Protein backbone atom coordinates (compact mmCIF):
# COMPACT_ATOMS: atom_id res chain seq x y z
CA UNK A 1 0.00 0.00 0.00
CA UNK A 2 1.46 3.36 -1.02
CA UNK A 3 2.63 5.57 1.83
CA UNK A 4 1.06 8.55 0.08
CA UNK A 5 -2.32 7.07 1.01
CA UNK A 6 -1.53 6.90 4.72
CA UNK A 7 -1.50 10.70 5.28
CA UNK A 8 -4.70 11.14 3.31
CA UNK A 9 -6.34 8.30 5.20
CA UNK A 10 -5.48 9.90 8.54
CA UNK A 11 -6.94 13.16 7.25
CA UNK A 12 -10.33 11.56 6.67
CA UNK A 13 -11.54 8.76 8.93
CA UNK A 14 -14.51 8.13 6.64
CA UNK A 15 -12.22 7.79 3.62
CA UNK A 16 -10.15 5.26 5.56
CA UNK A 17 -12.89 2.63 5.30
CA UNK A 18 -13.35 3.33 1.58
CA UNK A 19 -9.60 3.38 0.84
CA UNK A 20 -9.16 0.19 2.83
CA UNK A 21 -11.56 -1.65 0.53
CA UNK A 22 -9.88 -0.25 -2.60
CA UNK A 23 -6.42 -1.22 -1.33
CA UNK A 24 -7.51 -4.74 -0.55
N, C-alpha and C positions, 0 to 999 in steps of 0.2 A: 504493500500500500504506500503510495507516494507521501512523503513527509509534508508536501505542500498542502495536502488535505487536512492534516492534523490541526494546524492553526485555524483553518476555516471551520472545522468541525467544532472546535472549542468555542468559536465565536457564536455559533448557533446550535443550541442543544437540540432543537427540533430537526435541524438538518442532519445532525449526527445519526439519527435513526435511518433517515433516507439514504445518506451516504454509506452507511454500514451495509445496507442491502445492495447498493450498487457495487461496492467493493467486493462483496462476497459473490 
